[in-house]
Each structure stands twice: as C-alpha cells, then as structure tokens.
C-alpha cells in the first residue's frame, strides 16, 4: 500500500504526513509514504485544495490536515 501526501510541502502537509505515519503504525500495516508536490500532478488527481492524501493513487480526502483517526478509518475502509 502506498499513501500519497498531496501538497507543496508546507507545514500542513508535514503534519498530515506525521498523522499518516501514526495511523500506519497504529494499524501495523505495510505502507509506504510518497510525497506528491507537483501541482500539475495533484490537480490531475482531482485535488483543488491541499493538503490531501491518496491510497494507491485513489484520493481519499483533501482540503485540511486530517487526524490520524480519520486516516486510520480511510485505510481500514480501503483494505476491506
């Protein structure tokens, strides 16, 4: 599983990455973090407001810093 952090690398993006790493650790799943900072690629994925995150290229949510709990729920739903 690859979790993509979508954003330019701002403090909000770094906080989202930290929360994603926490969610991964709590779930004990195998996952890699990929940072997507290219604006064109982010827009191609359908994200107009950063930060956001995707799982295996499928955008889950965007527009704010999501908590580890919110990301954990997305990972669980994706894995089912």
DSSP file (Angstrom, degrees, kcal/mol; ACC not computed):
  #  RESIDUE AA STRUCTURE BP1 BP2  ACC     N-H-->O    O-->H-N    N-H-->O    O-->H-N    TCO  KAPPA ALPHA  PHI   PSI    X-CA   Y-CA   Z-CA
    1    1 A X              0   0    0      0, 0.0    31,-2.4     0, 0.0     2,-0.5   0.000 360.0 360.0 360.0 138.2    0.0    0.0    0.0
    2    2 A X  E     -a   32   0A   0     29,-0.2    54,-3.4    31,-0.0     2,-0.6  -0.983 360.0-159.4-120.8 126.5    1.2    3.5   -0.8
    3    3 A X  E     -aB  33  55A   0     29,-3.3    31,-2.6    -2,-0.5     2,-0.5  -0.926  12.5-155.2-104.8 121.0   -0.1    6.5    0.9
    4    4 A X  E     -aB  34  54A   0     50,-2.6    50,-2.1    -2,-0.6     2,-0.6  -0.844   5.4-150.1-101.4 127.3    0.5    9.7   -1.1
    5    5 A X  E     -aB  35  53A   0     29,-2.8    31,-3.1    -2,-0.5     2,-0.7  -0.869  17.1-153.2 -94.8 119.2    0.6   13.0    0.7
    6    6 A X  E     +aB  36  52A   0     46,-3.1    46,-1.6    -2,-0.6    45,-0.6  -0.844  46.3  77.4-104.0 112.7   -0.6   15.7   -1.8
    7    7 A X  S    S-     0   0    0     29,-2.5    -2,-0.1    -2,-0.7    31,-0.0  -0.902  85.0 -83.6 165.2 169.4    0.7   19.2   -1.3
    8    8 A X  S    S-     0   0    0     -2,-0.3    29,-0.1     1,-0.1    31,-0.1   0.539  73.7 -94.2 -75.3  -6.7    3.6   21.6   -1.8
    9    9 A X  S    S+     0   0    0     27,-0.1    -1,-0.1     1,-0.1    28,-0.1   0.643  73.1 152.6 102.2  18.9    5.4   20.5    1.4
   10   10 A X     >  -     0   0    0      1,-0.1     4,-2.2     4,-0.0     3,-0.2  -0.124  64.8 -90.6 -71.9 173.5    4.0   23.2    3.7
   11   11 A X  H  > S+     0   0    0      1,-0.2     4,-2.3     2,-0.2     5,-0.2   0.873 129.0  54.5 -56.1 -37.8    3.7   22.8    7.4
   12   12 A X  H  > S+     0   0    0      2,-0.2     4,-2.3     1,-0.2    -1,-0.2   0.900 107.4  50.3 -62.9 -39.2    0.1   21.4    7.0
   13   13 A X  H  > S+     0   0    0     -3,-0.2     4,-2.4     2,-0.2    -2,-0.2   0.909 110.2  49.6 -64.1 -42.1    1.5   18.8    4.5
   14   14 A X  H  X S+     0   0    0     -4,-2.2     4,-2.3     2,-0.2    -2,-0.2   0.888 110.8  49.8 -65.5 -38.6    4.1   17.8    7.0
   15   15 A X  H  X S+     0   0    0     -4,-2.3     4,-2.3     2,-0.2    -2,-0.2   0.898 109.9  50.9 -66.1 -39.5    1.5   17.5    9.8
   16   16 A X  H  X S+     0   0    0     -4,-2.3     4,-2.4     2,-0.2    -2,-0.2   0.911 109.9  50.3 -62.9 -42.0   -0.7   15.3    7.5
   17   17 A X  H  X S+     0   0    0     -4,-2.4     4,-2.6     2,-0.2    -2,-0.2   0.921 109.3  51.2 -61.8 -43.6    2.3   13.1    6.8
   18   18 A X  H  X S+     0   0    0     -4,-2.3     4,-2.0     1,-0.2    -2,-0.2   0.916 111.2  47.9 -59.2 -44.0    3.0   12.8   10.5
   19   19 A X  H  X S+     0   0    0     -4,-2.3     4,-2.3     2,-0.2    -1,-0.2   0.874 110.5  51.8 -66.0 -37.1   -0.6   11.8   11.1
   20   20 A X  H  X S+     0   0    0     -4,-2.4     4,-2.4     2,-0.2    -2,-0.2   0.913 109.1  49.9 -65.1 -42.3   -0.5    9.3    8.3
   21   21 A X  H  X S+     0   0    0     -4,-2.6     4,-2.3     1,-0.2    -2,-0.2   0.891 110.5  50.8 -63.2 -38.1    2.6    7.7    9.7
   22   22 A X  H  X S+     0   0    0     -4,-2.0     4,-2.6     2,-0.2    -2,-0.2   0.922 109.9  49.5 -64.2 -43.9    0.9    7.4   13.1
   23   23 A X  H  X S+     0   0    0     -4,-2.3     4,-2.0     1,-0.2    -2,-0.2   0.912 111.3  49.6 -62.1 -43.0   -2.2    5.8   11.5
   24   24 A X  H  X>S+     0   0    0     -4,-2.4     4,-1.8     1,-0.2     5,-1.2   0.926 111.9  48.3 -60.9 -45.6    0.1    3.3    9.7
   25   25 A X  H  <5S+     0   0    0     -4,-2.3    -2,-0.2     1,-0.2    -1,-0.2   0.908 110.8  50.3 -63.6 -42.7    1.9    2.4   12.9
   26   26 A X  H  <5S+     0   0    0     -4,-2.6    -1,-0.2     1,-0.2    -2,-0.2   0.877 115.3  42.9 -64.5 -37.0   -1.2    2.0   15.0
   27   27 A X  H  <5S-     0   0    0     -4,-2.0    -1,-0.2    -5,-0.2    -2,-0.2   0.728  99.9-137.3 -80.8 -22.2   -2.7   -0.3   12.4
   28   28 A X  T  <5 +     0   0    0     -4,-1.8     2,-0.2     1,-0.2    -3,-0.2   0.817  49.8 150.2  69.2  30.7    0.5   -2.2   11.9
   29   29 A X      < -     0   0    0     -5,-1.2     2,-0.7     1,-0.0    -1,-0.2  -0.608  54.6-110.0 -95.0 156.1    0.1   -2.3    8.1
   30   30 A X        +     0   0    0     -2,-0.2     2,-0.3   -28,-0.0    -1,-0.0  -0.760  57.7 148.1 -81.1 116.5    2.8   -2.4    5.4
   31   31 A X        -     0   0    0     -2,-0.7     2,-0.3   -29,-0.0   -29,-0.2  -0.996  36.4-146.5-152.8 147.8    2.6    1.0    3.8
   32   32 A X  E     -a    2   0A   0    -31,-2.4   -29,-3.3    -2,-0.3     2,-0.5  -0.860  17.4-134.4-111.3 149.3    5.0    3.5    2.1
   33   33 A X  E     -a    3   0A   0     -2,-0.3     2,-0.4   -31,-0.2   -29,-0.2  -0.905  20.9-173.9-104.2 130.4    4.6    7.2    2.2
   34   34 A X  E     -a    4   0A   0    -31,-2.6   -29,-2.8    -2,-0.5     2,-0.6  -0.990  15.6-143.7-123.0 129.9    5.1    9.1   -1.1
   35   35 A X  E     -a    5   0A   0     -2,-0.4     2,-0.7   -31,-0.2   -29,-0.2  -0.830  10.2-164.8 -94.3 125.1    5.1   12.9   -1.2
   36   36 A X  E     +a    6   0A   0    -31,-3.1   -29,-2.5    -2,-0.6   -27,-0.1  -0.926  23.5 155.7-110.4 107.3    3.4   14.4   -4.3
   37   37 A X        +     0   0    0     -2,-0.7     2,-0.6   -31,-0.2    -1,-0.1   0.523  34.9 110.0-110.2  -9.9    4.5   18.0   -4.6
   38   38 A X     >  -     0   0    0      1,-0.2     4,-2.3     2,-0.1     5,-0.2  -0.581  58.3-151.7 -73.5 115.8    4.0   18.6   -8.3
   39   39 A X  H  > S+     0   0    0     -2,-0.6     4,-2.6     1,-0.2     5,-0.2   0.876  93.3  53.3 -57.0 -42.6    1.0   20.9   -8.6
   40   40 A X  H  > S+     0   0    0      1,-0.2     4,-2.4     2,-0.2    -1,-0.2   0.914 110.5  47.0 -61.2 -42.6    0.0   19.6  -12.1
   41   41 A X  H  > S+     0   0    0      2,-0.2     4,-1.4     1,-0.2    -1,-0.2   0.900 111.1  51.7 -66.4 -40.4    0.0   16.0  -10.8
   42   42 A X  H  <>S+     0   0    0     -4,-2.3     5,-1.9     1,-0.2     3,-0.3   0.929 111.9  46.3 -61.3 -45.4   -2.1   17.0   -7.8
   43   43 A X  H ><5S+     0   0    0     -4,-2.6     3,-1.9     1,-0.2    -2,-0.2   0.896 107.6  57.1 -65.0 -40.3   -4.6   18.8  -10.0
   44   44 A X  H 3<5S+     0   0    0     -4,-2.4    -1,-0.2     1,-0.3    -2,-0.2   0.815 102.1  56.8 -58.6 -30.3   -4.7   15.8  -12.4
   45   45 A X  T 3<5S-     0   0    0     -4,-1.4    -1,-0.3    -3,-0.3    14,-0.3   0.531 124.8-106.6 -79.7  -5.4   -5.7   13.6   -9.4
   46   46 A X  T < 5S+     0   0    0     -3,-1.9     2,-0.6     1,-0.3    -3,-0.2   0.582  73.8 138.2  95.0  11.1   -8.7   15.9   -8.8
   47   47 A X      < +     0   0    0     -5,-1.9    -1,-0.3     1,-0.2    -2,-0.1  -0.810  18.6 166.4 -96.4 123.0   -7.4   17.8   -5.8
   48   48 A X        +     0   0    0     -2,-0.6     2,-0.4     1,-0.2    -1,-0.2   0.624  69.1  46.1-105.8 -20.1   -8.1   21.5   -5.8
   49   49 A X  S    S-     0   0    0      2,-0.1    14,-0.7    15,-0.0    -1,-0.2  -0.988  88.8-113.9-128.3 124.8   -7.3   22.2   -2.1
   50   50 A X  S    S+     0   0    0     -2,-0.4     2,-0.1    12,-0.2   -43,-0.1  -0.662  77.4  53.6-102.1 161.6   -4.2   20.8   -0.3
   51   51 A X  S    S+     0   0    0    -45,-0.6    12,-2.3    -2,-0.2    13,-0.9   0.574  71.2 142.1 -79.4 166.5   -3.2   19.1    1.7
   52   52 A X  E     -BC   6  62A   0    -46,-1.6   -46,-3.1    10,-0.3     2,-0.3  -0.927  33.4-138.1-152.6 175.8   -4.8   15.8    0.8
   53   53 A X  E     -BC   5  61A   0      8,-2.4     7,-2.8    -2,-0.3     8,-1.3  -0.996   8.2-165.3-145.9 153.1   -4.0   12.2    0.7
   54   54 A X  E     -BC   4  59A   0    -50,-2.1   -50,-2.6    -2,-0.3     2,-0.5  -0.927  15.1-140.5-130.8 154.4   -4.5    9.2   -1.6
   55   55 A X  E >  S-BC   3  58A   0      3,-2.4     3,-2.0    -2,-0.3   -52,-0.2  -0.981  87.6 -19.3-118.1 120.2   -4.2    5.5   -1.1
   56   56 A X  T 3  S-     0   0    0    -54,-3.4    -1,-0.1    -2,-0.5   -53,-0.1   0.859 131.2 -49.1  50.1  40.6   -2.6    3.7   -4.1
   57   57 A X  T 3  S+     0   0    0    -55,-0.3     2,-0.7     1,-0.2    -1,-0.3   0.394 113.0 117.2  86.3  -3.4   -3.5    6.6   -6.3
   58   58 A X  E <   -C   55   0A   0     -3,-2.0    -3,-2.4     0, 0.0    -1,-0.2  -0.880  67.0-127.5-101.0 115.0   -7.1    7.0   -5.2
   59   59 A X  E     +C   54   0A   0     -2,-0.7    -5,-0.3   -14,-0.3     3,-0.1  -0.381  28.5 178.9 -63.3 130.8   -7.7   10.3   -3.5
   60   60 A X  E     -     0   0A   0     -7,-2.8     2,-0.3     1,-0.4    -6,-0.2   0.861  60.1 -20.9 -97.1 -52.5   -9.4    9.8   -0.1
   61   61 A X  E     -C   53   0A   0     -8,-1.3    -8,-2.4     3,-0.0    -1,-0.4  -0.984  57.9-179.8-156.6 158.5   -9.7   13.3    1.2
   62   62 A X  E     +C   52   0A   0     -2,-0.3   -10,-0.3   -10,-0.3   -12,-0.2  -0.984  47.4  66.6-156.1 164.3   -8.3   16.8    0.8
   63   63 A X  S    S+     0   0    0    -12,-2.3     2,-0.3   -14,-0.7   -13,-0.2   0.339  96.3  30.8 106.6  -5.5   -8.6   20.4    2.0
   64   64 A X  S    S-     0   0    0    -13,-0.9     2,-0.8   -15,-0.2   -13,-0.2  -0.973  92.0 -77.8-164.5 174.3   -7.3   20.2    5.6
   65   65 A X        -     0   0    0     -2,-0.3     2,-0.2   -15,-0.1   -52,-0.1  -0.771  50.5-150.7 -84.5 111.4   -5.0   18.3    7.9
   66   66 A X        -     0   0    0     -2,-0.8   -47,-0.1     1,-0.1   -46,-0.1  -0.574  14.8-114.8 -85.1 147.2   -6.8   15.1    8.7
   67   67 A X     >  -     0   0    0     -2,-0.2     4,-2.3     1,-0.1     5,-0.2  -0.252  24.5-109.0 -75.6 165.1   -6.2   13.4   12.0
   68   68 A X  H  > S+     0   0    0      1,-0.2     4,-2.7     2,-0.2     5,-0.2   0.869 121.5  55.5 -60.5 -36.4   -4.6   10.0   12.5
   69   69 A X  H  > S+     0   0    0      2,-0.2     4,-2.1     1,-0.2    -1,-0.2   0.913 107.9  47.5 -63.4 -42.6   -8.0    8.6   13.4
   70   70 A X  H  > S+     0   0    0      2,-0.2     4,-1.7     1,-0.2    -2,-0.2   0.902 114.5  46.1 -65.3 -41.3   -9.5    9.9   10.1
   71   71 A X  H  X S+     0   0    0     -4,-2.3     4,-2.4     2,-0.2    -2,-0.2   0.898 109.8  54.6 -68.5 -40.2   -6.7    8.5    8.1
   72   72 A X  H  X S+     0   0    0     -4,-2.7     4,-2.5     1,-0.2    -2,-0.2   0.910 107.0  51.0 -59.1 -43.0   -6.9    5.2   10.0
   73   73 A X  H  X S+     0   0    0     -4,-2.1     4,-2.5     1,-0.2    -1,-0.2   0.891 109.6  50.4 -62.5 -39.6  -10.6    4.9    9.1
   74   74 A X  H  X S+     0   0    0     -4,-1.7     4,-2.5     2,-0.2    -2,-0.2   0.907 110.4  49.3 -64.1 -41.8   -9.7    5.5    5.4
   75   75 A X  H  X S+     0   0    0     -4,-2.4     4,-2.2     2,-0.2    -2,-0.2   0.924 111.8  48.7 -64.8 -43.7   -7.1    2.8    5.5
   76   76 A X  H  X S+     0   0    0     -4,-2.5     4,-0.9     1,-0.2    -2,-0.2   0.937 113.4  46.8 -60.8 -46.9   -9.4    0.3    7.1
   77   77 A X  H >< S+     0   0    0     -4,-2.5     3,-0.5     1,-0.2    -2,-0.2   0.892 113.0  49.6 -63.0 -39.5  -12.2    1.1    4.6
   78   78 A X  H 3< S+     0   0    0     -4,-2.5    -1,-0.2     1,-0.2    -2,-0.2   0.865 109.0  52.6 -66.8 -36.4   -9.7    0.8    1.7
   79   79 A X  H 3<        0   0    0     -4,-2.2    -1,-0.2     1,-0.2    -2,-0.2   0.637 360.0 360.0 -77.3 -14.5   -8.4   -2.5    3.0
   80   80 A X    <<        0   0    0     -4,-0.9    -1,-0.2    -3,-0.5    -2,-0.1   0.492 360.0 360.0 -76.8 360.0  -11.8   -4.2    3.2
